[in-house]
Amino acid sequence: MSPKLPSRPVHGSGPGGRIELRDIQSKLEDIRGDADETTEKAKPVVVIGAVVGVVVLVGVAFYLGRRKGRRKSTWVEIRRL
């Protein structure tokens, strides 16, 4: 059984303080505006992080492939008699 949260008074724009559809819509628009603003600020950071991640991934793949190629390479020496 979850603890009961204290009730807060509800204030809407309708008669008697009721919450109406336009109250919900305006609150959702406020939230959406904040979310859009936050994502716009975060886009450059995400792009830079993705580019750095790809560069690091390619570098690690190159290094590991080069190392593996050195370990299994065979030297064949041909001598003329």
C-alpha positions in Angstrom: 0.0 0.0 0.0 1.5 3.3 -1.1 1.5 6.3 1.3 -1.1 8.8 0.6 0.3 12.1 -0.7 -1.1 15.3 0.8 -3.6 16.9 -1.5 -2.9 20.3 -2.9 -5.6 22.8 -3.7 -6.4 22.8 -7.4 -6.7 26.2 -9.2 -8.0 26.3 -12.7 -9.6 28.9 -14.9 -13.0 27.3 -14.8 -15.9 28.1 -12.5 -15.1 27.2 -8.9 -11.4 26.7 -9.7 -12.0 23.7 -12.0 -9.3 22.7 -14.4 -10.4 23.0 -18.0 -9.0 21.7 -21.2 -7.3 25.0 -22.1 -5.5 24.9 -18.7 -4.1 21.5 -19.6 -3.2 22.6 -23.1 -1.4 25.7 -21.9 0.6 23.7 -19.3 1.6 21.2 -22.0 2.7 24.0 -24.3 4.9 25.4 -21.5 6.4 22.0 -20.9 6.9 21.5 -24.7 8.6 24.9 -25.0 11.0 24.0 -22.2 11.8 20.6 -23.7 12.4 22.2 -27.1 14.7 24.8 -25.6 16.7 22.1 -23.8 17.1 19.9 -26.8 18.2 22.9 -28.9 20.9 23.6 -26.4 22.0 20.0 -26.2 22.3 19.3 -29.9 25.8 20.7 -30.4 27.1 18.7 -27.5 25.5 15.5 -28.8 26.9 16.0 -32.3 30.4 16.6 -30.9 30.2 13.6 -28.7 29.0 11.4 -31.6 31.9 12.6 -33.8 34.5 12.0 -31.0 33.0 8.5 -30.4 33.2 7.6 -34.0 36.8 8.8 -34.3 37.8 6.8 -31.1 36.0 3.7 -32.4 37.8 3.9 -35.8 41.1 4.4 -34.0 40.6 1.4 -31.7 39.5 -0.8 -34.6 42.6 0.3 -36.6 44.9 -0.3 -33.7 43.5 -3.8 -32.9 43.5 -4.8 -36.6 47.1 -3.7 -37.0 48.1 -5.6 -33.9 46.4 -8.8 -34.9 47.9 -8.6 -38.3 51.4 -8.4 -36.9 50.9 -11.3 -34.6 49.8 -13.8 -37.3 52.0 -12.6 -40.1 54.4 -15.1 -41.4 57.8 -14.3 -42.8 59.0 -16.4 -45.7 62.6 -16.2 -46.5 63.7 -17.5 -49.9 67.5 -18.2 -50.4 69.1 -18.9 -53.6 71.8 -21.5 -53.5 
